[in-house]
Amino acid sequence: MEEKNLIVKYYRVSSASQGLELQLSSAKRYFESVGLTGEEEFVVELCDHNVSATKLKMEERRKLMELIRLIQEGKVKKVIVYKRDRLARNFYEFVDITRIFIKYNVEVIYTASNEPPFRNKLALEAFYGMFGQMEGENIRTRTGDTRKQYPSSIFGYTRLKEDNRVCFVVNKEKRDSIVSLFTEFSNVKDEEQFFNFFMTRHKGLNQPEKRLRILTNPFYAAHYESKSGLHPMAHVEPLISLDLFLATKAQMDKFLDIYKEKLNEVNSLFLTTPLCGKCGNIMKHRKQNVLDEGYFVCSSNHKRLMITVLELNDSIKHAVLEHVKSMSAQLANKIMSKHIAITKKRLEHEKDIATSEYLETSLELSTINLSSKSVISKYLDKIQILKDKSNKIDQDLMALKLLSNEVKTIDKIFYQKELSLSQPNIHQLIEMLVHEVLVHESYIGIDLFLSAFIKELDAS
């Protein structure tokens, strides 16, 4: 096929249950209007089936990316698509796709009767793209509301369907446990009672996360929540009263932030995963409940090798802080500055070579027979490669300059008489300096990076 000769039909549907009939018939009508069948050799059909533009990024839509690749290869003269929202629901993605259409001078035909025709102006097309994103957000809202009112399954209920009507009836075996859950929680008075409530086991509801989901769901009072408030649902049998749900919600609003903060504190205690000192396998993290910091045990059942998260963290923090205090800023500065200088010299040499090759290739191109298209293409490709290489070296040199400036601040950190670091700083140091941790029966082995910078090795 000749270059710039393809007509591409592009279709997309968001789910497997949706049909392509409307998009296909609209495309067929267009081809008939221009005297074509749509089955010609130069017509290509690409379809993203069961692909949601609100859930998947542009790069994850395989046929759309194939369309873009064909355009960038200079093979496409025209794209046939039903509406703009078939290409993208995200404003920025739509703008990127439109830029490609305009850059490669592709004619775009939208076949929907109410869709404005394509304009070769990015600002105008971007304006249309905004409506696609707004509609996508409306779809998410509608599907979210539908899931709230008609979940596929929900604890404590049986979903029934009769005469195309869905209703939810209470599962009598679970009624008492759910009602008592709401009743008990509505009587929580303080922070201690709140945590005790979630740490205490409840029949059939032992997971705190599951209890939290139930207590915050108005479905059990036969209501659903939207931006405008709570709305009754006639197809749901209420398991509790709306007053009881509201009383529970008031208590939850009071303590939920405290619960999340405590959860974050517990999760932040997990600094690193140790290895078993006997077999070298990664140790398992176990905990009694969601708010328990837990402990590590050997995954290969070396039962005597066990350590709590708090004990492990204390050992790692102590080792890292002592290591930092023992590091020589002078030696660190000297070694890093030396490596930076060597790398800079190498990059500058590579840039000189790339520049020289670029000039030579440009000179050769200006003196060849311009009637030879294949030769010209090869020269242009080589020039582009050399330009890209030169730009990459410039970026590396800039990064190296920034690194050099950062190294100059090392003295201020390591020459402090008292090392005072915040908790996030300590966590960052642990991520940077800890290579691996081995738990043995009688001791913990902590392997640290940057051992070349300790003061004992400073011979100066």
N, C-alpha and C positions, 0 to 999 in steps of 0.2 A: 504493500500500500504506500501511496505517496504521503509525504509529511503534510500535516495540517489538513487532513482529508476526512477525519472521523467525525461522525455524529454519534454522540453518546446519550442513550436514554438512561436516566438514573431514577430509581424508585427506592422508597424506604417505608416500612411499616414498623411500629413500635413493639407489637406483640404477635405471637404465633396465631392468635385467634383473628387478627385483622386481615382483611382481604385487599388485593391490589386492583380490584376491578375498576374503581374510579380512576386511578392513575393510569392504568393500561388503556382504558377507553378514551381518555383525554389525549393521550399521546397518539393513539391511532387516528383520531380526528385531525390532529395537527399534520401528521404525515400525509393523510389523504388530501388535505388542503394545499399541500405543496407538490402533489403528484407523485408521492412515494408510498411504498407499502410499509416501511419500517423494518423490512426483512432484508434489505440490501446488504451487500458484502461490507460496505463502509459504515454500517450502523452497528454500534456495540450496545449491548444491554447489560446494565449493572444494577443489582438489587441487594440492599441491606434488609434482610427479612428478620423480623423479631429483634430489631435493634432500636433501642430507645435513645433519642438524642438528648434527653434530660438526665439519663443515668450514665451513658457512656461518653467518654471524651472523643473528640474528632479522630484522634489517632487510633481509637479502638474500633472504628467503623470501617471494616476491611474494604468494602467496595467503594466507599467514598474516597479512601486513600488511593485506591487504584485509579479512580477518575482523576484525582489531582496529579498523580504520577504521569498519566498519559498526557495531561495538559502541559506539565512541565517539560515533557519530552518533545513538545511541539507537534503533537499528532492530532489534536482535537480542534475542529473549527466551530462546532456547535454542541451545546448541551441542552437536552430536553428534560425538564423536571416539572412536576405538578405545581408545587408551591415552594416558596422560600423556606418554610419550616421543614421541608423534607431534607434540606441540606444541613440545617442547624437550628437548634433552639436557643443556643447561647449567643449573645450579641457579639462577643469578641471572636468566637469561632466563625460566625457568619461574615464578619468584616474580613477576616483572614482569607476565607474562601473567595469572597468578592474581589479582593485585591489580586488574587491569582487569575480570576476571570479577566480582569481589566489588563493586567500586566501582559498576558499572553493573547490579548485581543480575541477572546472567545465570545461567540454569540450565544446568549442564554435565552431560551424560550420557556416561559412559565405557562403551562397549559390550562390551569384552573381559570374559569370564566371571570371570577371576581379578583384575580391576582393582578396587581399593576405590572406592566411590562418592564423588563430589565432595562436599566439606564446605566450608561457607561460613566457614572459619576458616583464615587465612593461615598460621599456625604449623603446623597439621596438614598442609596442602597442601605447604608447604615441605619438611616431613619426607619426604613421598612424592617430591618433586622431587629429593631427594638420591639416591634409588635410580636415577632416570633418568640422572643424571650418572655415577654409578658404572658403570651398564650401558654408557653411551656410551664410557667409558674402557676398559672390557673389550673392546668392539668394536674400538676403535683398536688395543689390544694384540693381539687375534686377527688382525686384518687385517695388522698389522705383522709378526707371526710368519709369516703365510702368504706375504707378499712375500719374506721372508728365505729361506723354504724352496722357494718356487715362483716365482721372478722371471719376468717375461714374456720377458726376455732378459738375458744376462750375458756379458761379454767372456770369450772362451776356451772357451765351451760351446755345444753345440747342444741345443736343447730338443726332445724327442721325446714323442709321445703315442701309445700303443698300448693298446687294450682299456681305455680310460678311465683309463689309468695314465700319469702324467707322469714322465719321467726326463731326466737331463742327462748327456750324454756329452762327453768332452773333444774340442775342436777341435785336431787334431794339428798343424795349421799354426801354431797360437799357443802350443802347449804349451811349447816351449823358451824362448820369450821370457818367459813368466810364471814358469816355474821358476827361470830365471836371475835374474829380478827379486827373488824371495824370497831366493834364496841369497846374492846380493850384499848385499842390505840386512841380512841376519842377521849379516854380518861387519863392519858399520859400528861403529867403535870410539869416535869422538869427534864433537864438533859440526862440525868442519871437513869430515870425511868425510860427515856427514849432509847438509850443504848441497851438497857436490860431487855426491853421489848424485842429488839432485833437479835439479841444474842440468845434469847430463850427459844427453845424449839417449840413449834406449833404443829399439831397433827396434820400431816400432808403438806405442810408449808414450811419446811425447814430452811429453805434458801432465803436469806434476807432480801436479795434482789427480786425474787418472785413476790414476796410480801409487799415490797415497795411498789411494784407495778400494779398490784391489785388495789392497794390503798389509794393510789392516785388516779384510778380509772373510774370515771362517772358511769361507765356502762352498767356497773352493778346496781346503780340507782335508776337504770333505764333512761340515761341521758348521754349525750355526747357533747364535747366541748369544741367550739370554734372561736374565732377572734371576737365574735360578738357575744360570747357567753355560753351558758349551758342550754341545751335544747332537748325536750322529751322525745323518746322513741317508743311508738306504739307497738312495734314488733318485738319488743324485749320485755320479758317478765321481770319486774324489779325484784332484786334479792334483798336490798336494804332500802330504807327511805332516803329521800333527797336530803332531809335534815341531818341524818346520820352521816351521809357522805360529806356534807358541808362542814360538820363538826370535825370530822377526820381531816379534811383539807386544811382547816384553820390550824390544827395541831401540826400537820405536816409542814405548812408554810413556815411555822415557827422554828422547826428543828432541822429541816432538810439541809440547809446550808452548813449547819454544824456537822451533820452526817457526812456530807461531801468533803468538807475540810479534813475530818478525821480519816476518811478513806484515802485522800491524797497524801496525808502524813504517813499512813501505813505503806502505801505504794512507793513513796519516795525512800523508804528505808531499804528497799531492795536495790543495793548498789551494784552488785555484780554476781554472777553465778559461778560458784567454785567447782573445782574438779576433785574427784576422789584421789587421795594421795596413794592409794593402793593399786587401783586399776586405771586411773586416768580418765574415767568416764565423767560426763557432766552430771552433777548431783541434782536430785529432784527437790523442788520447793514444795513444802506441805504446810497447811495451816488449818486450824480448828474451825475458823469462821472468817467472814470477809474482813473483819476489823482486827484480826490476829496477824502480827508480823510474820509468824511462822518460823520454820527451821528447814535445814537442808539435810538430806540423807542420800547415801550412795544408791544410784540407780541399779547397780548390780548386787544389791543386798549385802554389802559389807556393813552389817548392823551396828558395829561399834564406832563407825565413822558417822557422827551426827554433830551438827552445830546450829545454834539458833542464829537468826538473821542479825539480832542485836550484837551478839558476841562476835560474829564475823565482821560486821561493820566497824565495831570498835577497834578490832585488830588492824583492819585495812586503813582506817583513818589515822591511827597512831603511826603505822609504818610509812604512809605517804607523807605526813607532816614532818616526821623525823628525816625522811629522805630529802624533802624540799629544804629543810633547815641546813642539811649537810652539803647541799649543792653549792658549788663555787660559781658565782655570777661571772667572775672574771674569766674562768675557763670556758664556761658556756658561751659567753660573748665571743671569745677568741675562736672557738671551734666553729660556731655558726657563721661568724663573719667570714672566716676562711672559706667555708663551703659556698656561701653566697657569692663571694668574689670569683671563685672558680666557675660556678654555674653561669654567672653574668658574662665572663670572658668567653665561655663556650657558646652561649646564645648569640653574642655579638658576632662571633666568627661565622655561625650558621646563617645569620642575617646577611652578612657581607656576601656569602656564597650565593644565597637565594637572590639577592639584588643583582649580582653580576650575571647570573643565569637569566634573570628576567630581562635585563638590558640586551643580552646577546640574542635571546629568542625574539624580542621585539624587533631588533635590527634585521634578523633573518627574515621575519615575516614581511617587513617593508620592502625586501628586495626580491621576493619570489614572484613567480607568475601567478597573478591574481585569478586566472581562469581555472585554476585547480582547486575546486571547492574542498575536496577531501583533505588536501594538505593544509589548507587554511584552517580547517576545523581542528586538526591535530595541534597546530601552533597555538590557537586560541585556548584550547583545553590546557595545554602546558602552561601558558601565561596565567590562566586562572588558578591553577594549582600552586604556582610560585607566589602569586599574590596572597592566596589563602595561607600559605606557609609563612610568609613574611608577617602577615597580620597576627598569626598565632604566636610567633616569636615576640612581637611587640607586646602582646598581652602577657606573655610569660615574664618579659623584662619589667613590665609595670608591676606585676605581682611580686617580683623579686625586690623591687624598690620599696614596696609597702612592707614586705617582710623585714627588710633591712632597717626600716624606721622602727618596727616593733621590737627588734632585738635591742635597740638602744635603750629601751625602757626596762630591760631585765634587771639592771643594777638596782633600780628603785624598788623592785619587788624583793629580791633576794638579800639585799643589804639591810633590810629592816631589822632592828634589834628584837622586836617581838612580832612574830608572824601572826597577823589577825585576819582570818578569812571567814567570810559568810558561808552558810551551809551550801548554797548553790556553787560558790567558788570551790569548796572542798569536793563536791560531787564532780565538778568539771576536772579538777586535778586528778581524781581517781580514774576518770575515763581516759585521761591523757597518759597517765603514768603507769597504771597497773596492766601488766601483760597477762598474767594468769595467777590464780590462787589455788593452792593444793591443800586440802584438809587431810592431815594425818591423825593418828590416834592420840598423839601427845603434843602436837604442835601444828601451826599453820605456816605453810610456805608461801611467801608473796614475792613474785618476780616482778621487778620494776624496770621501766625504761629509763633512759638518760643516766645510767650509772657511770658513764664516762665523765660526768660533770661533778662528781663528788670531790670534796676538798682534798682528800688524801692523795688523789692523783694529780693535783695541781703542782707541777714541778717548778713553776715560775717563782 
